[in-house]
Structure formats: structure tokens, C-alpha cells
Amino acid sequence: MAQMIRDAIIPLAALRDHAGLVEEALEAIVAYNAGVELAQESGSALLSELPPTTRVSLLRDALASPNWSERQSAAEHLGKLGPAAKEAVPDLLRHLNSDNPRVFAAAARALGRIGPEPGVVEGLISAIASDTEDPQVAPIEALIDIGPPAIPQLVAALRHDWLAESNDIREGAAYALGRMGPTATEAVPGLVEALRNDCSYVRRAAYLALQAITGHDFGNDYNRWYEWLQTWDGGGG
């Protein structure tokens, strides 16, 4: 669509002396856009009337479309179905390897709404690793949506001996645990240990998570947190 509009506007620039023609062309573009939006709305309405299993099947087919916007839309619709779309989990997991950021994000969020089906938590944790400066946000948000069922694997991701091959993953895991608040008390020992990580971003994320989970604040001082941990009752003492 954006390319079509650019292709239309470029020749219009040569028609400055023909205001009427320009106005008609722009009206045609607006009408075309409105038609596309109406078709999308109608398609969504028709899709919602189908049985869930039929919807999932059609949306899984759409995930294989060569058009990235169709793949993104399919992932978003699957996310709206929640656990009813669990048959699409393998397809969505594959899209965590997409080089299109919108498709990637839509797939991650859909997995978070579907829930902790086999392979989902592991796939989302791996997807936190980023080629950019910061960890990927969408998989972290998806893990927060999954909540307590993701905690054991997030704690494992804090360690150096699991799949956490990058500090992005460790930082993202700590952030997700912190967002879960007091429900993530089982993560406290692992987060205290993460304060010894050689990456300042990981240490800060671990400290903020400990603060959110326990209500205590010892900064990112590992020794003070460790001393407190020896007397902690495991649930807010």
C-alpha cells in the first residue's frame, strides 16, 4: 500500500498546474484505502463466525503466506484465540526466527496468550537474545503473560549453564521475573546469584527484580542480599 501511494504521488508532483486532476487522484487513493480497511474488517468479522478449529486451520495456512502483513495478521488473530489456538504453536515458534520484526513480535505475543504449551517458554526465552543493543521486548512481555508457569525456566535462564548464551537473555529473564512481583519468590536465590554476573545490565535487572519481589532494597550489593537471604523465610520475611 505505501509503495502504491508513493508511486501515485511521484507523478502527481508534475501536475501542480492541474489542481483538479490532483484532487481527483488523491480522492481515489483515499477511497482505495477505505476499501482496503473495510475488506479487512469484513474478513475479521467473517473469521469470527467460523468454528475455532476452522479458524486456527485457516490462520495456520495464512502464517505461510509470502506477504509479511498477512503473516503478522494471522499471528495476531491466533493470539486473540488464546489457548484454543494451541495447534498453531509449532508454526508460531518458527516465526520467532523471522527477520521481519513485526511478524516476530506478533508471533511472540500470540505464544504468550496461548500459554505454556510444550516448547513455548523455551522458545520465548531463546528469542530474547537480540542482534540489536537491547533484549527483544515482545518475548519478555509474552513470558510475563504466561506468568508463574514460566518461572522455573526463567530462573534456569539466569544461570550460565543453561541455554542463556547471552547477557540479553539473563537481563530479560530477570526483568520478566521482576514484573511478576511476589508471585516469583522462588526466583529470589537465583536473582541474588545473578548479582555476581559480570554484566552491569544483568546485575541491575536482578536488583530491580529482587526489590519488586521481596520489597527490600539492598541495592545491587551481592553480600548484603546474600546475608539477608540466609535469614529469609521464603515468602516475605
N, C-alpha and C positions, 0 to 999 in steps of 0.2 A: 504493500500500500504506500509506504513512504517513498519508494522508488517511483511509483506511478505518479504521485503528486509532484515529485521533483521533475520528472520527465514532462509533465504538463506545464509547470511554472517556467521552465527554462525558455521554451519558445514564446511564452506569453510576455516575457521581458522585452521582446522585439515589437510588441503591439501596443506600445504606450500611447500611440495616437489613435487607437481604436478601442476606446474605453468600453463600448457596448459589447464587443466581442470578448474582451477580457472578463467583463461581469458575467456573461453567459457561461464562459468556460469555468469560472470559479463556482458558479451555481451548480454546474454539472458535477464538479468534484465533490461539493458538499452533499449533493443528492446521492452520489455513489457511496460516500462514507456512511450516510444514514441507512442506505440499503444494506450495506455490509453488517452494520450493528444490528439491524432488525433481523437479518438472517441468523446472526449468532444467537440473539435472544430466542428466536423461534426454535433453533436447533436445541438449545438448552432446555426449553420447555418440553419439546418432544422427547428428549432423552429422559427427562424426569418421569415421564409416564410409562417407561418401559420397566419390566421386572429387573430387580438388581442384578441378577446373574447375566441377563442380556446386556444391560448397561456396561457391566465390567468387561464382558467379552468384546463389545464394540470399542470400548476405550482402550483395551489392550491392543487391539488392532491399530488404533489411532496413534499409539505410542511408537509404532514402527513407521509412521509417516515420514517422508523426506522433508516435510515442511516443519521447521522447528516450532512455529507458533501453534501448530496442531498438536505436536508432542507436549508442549507446555500446557495447553488447554486440557488435553486428556489427563495429564498428571493432576492438574488442579481439580478436575471433576472426580477423579478417583479418590483424592483426599477428602472431598466432601462426603463420599460414601462411607468413610471410616472403615471399621473392621469388616464390613460387608465386601470390601474390595481386596481381601487378603490374597485372592488368587493372582492378583497383579503384582504381588511383592517381587517376584523374580525379575519382572520387566522393569519395575521402578528401580531396583537395585542396580541394574545395568546402566540406567541413566545417571547414576551417581558418578559415572565415568564420562559423562557428556562434556564436550568442550564448549557447549553453549550455557552460559551462566544462568539464564532464565529457566531452561529445561532442567538443569541441575538442581536449582533451588526449588522448583515446583515438585520434582521427584522426592527430594529430601523431606519437604513439608508434608507431602502425601504419606510418606512412610511413617512420619511421626503421628499422623492422625489415624493411620491403620492400626498401629500398635506394635507390641513386641513379638511379632511373628519370627520364626527361625531366620537368622541371618540379618535381621533388621538393625539391631543395636550395633552389632559388629560392623556392618556396612556403614552406618552413620558415623561411628567413631573414626573409622578409617578415612571417611570423606571430610573430616575436619581439617586434615592436612591440606595446605594451600600452597600454590606457587607464588602467591602474592605476599605482601608484607604481613598480613593478619590472617588468623584462622578463618575458615569459612563459617559464616553466621547461620545459614539455613540448617545444616546438620545439628548444630548446637541447639537451636530452637526446637528442632524435631525431637531431640533427646529429652529436652525439658518437658515437651508434651507427653512423652512416654512415661516420664516420672519414675517412681520407685523401682519398677521392673528393670530399669536401665542402670541402677546404682552399682550393683556388683561389677559390671563390666567397665563402668566409668572409673571405679576405684582401681581396677586392674590396669586401666589405661594410664594411670598416674605412674605406674612402675616402669622401669627401663627394660624389664624382661618380657614384656608382652608385645602387642602389635604397635605400641606407641613408638614409632621410629623418629618422630619429630617433636620438638617442643610445642608446635602448634597444637598437636593432639593433647598433650598434657595440659596446656593452658586452657584449651576448650573444655576438656573434661572437668577441670577444677571450676571453671565458670558455670558449667551446667549444674554441677553439684551444689554450688552456692545458691543458684536460682531456685533450687528445690527446698532450701531452707532446712528447718529442723527435721523434716522427713528423711534427710540424708545423714542422720547421726552415725550410721555405720561407716561412713566415709571419713570420719574425723581422724583416725590413726593414719590413714593413707595421705590425707591432706597435710598433717603435721610433718610426715616424712618428706612430702613434696617441697617443704620449706628449705630443704637441703639441696634442691636442684640447682644446677649451675646457671640456669637462665632466670634473669630477674623478672621476666614476664610471668613465668610459671610460678615463681615464689609469690609474686603479688596476687595472682589469681587464687593461689592456695590460701593465702592470708585472708583475702576478702571472703572466700567461701567459708573458712573457719569462723570468721566473725558473724556471717549470716546464719550459720547452722547452730553455733553454740551461744551466741550473744555475748561472748567475751572478746576482748581486744588486747592482744599482746604484740601488735604489730606483726612484722614478719620475722620476729626473733625466734628461731627454732628452739633454743634452750628453754625459754620461758614457756612456750607451748608444750614442750616435752615434759617439763616439770609439772605443769597443770594436768597433763594427760595422765600422769601416774596416780592422781587422786580423783580423776573424773569418774562419775558413776555410770557413764554411758548414755545419759539421757538428759543432761542439762544441769548437772551439779556444779 
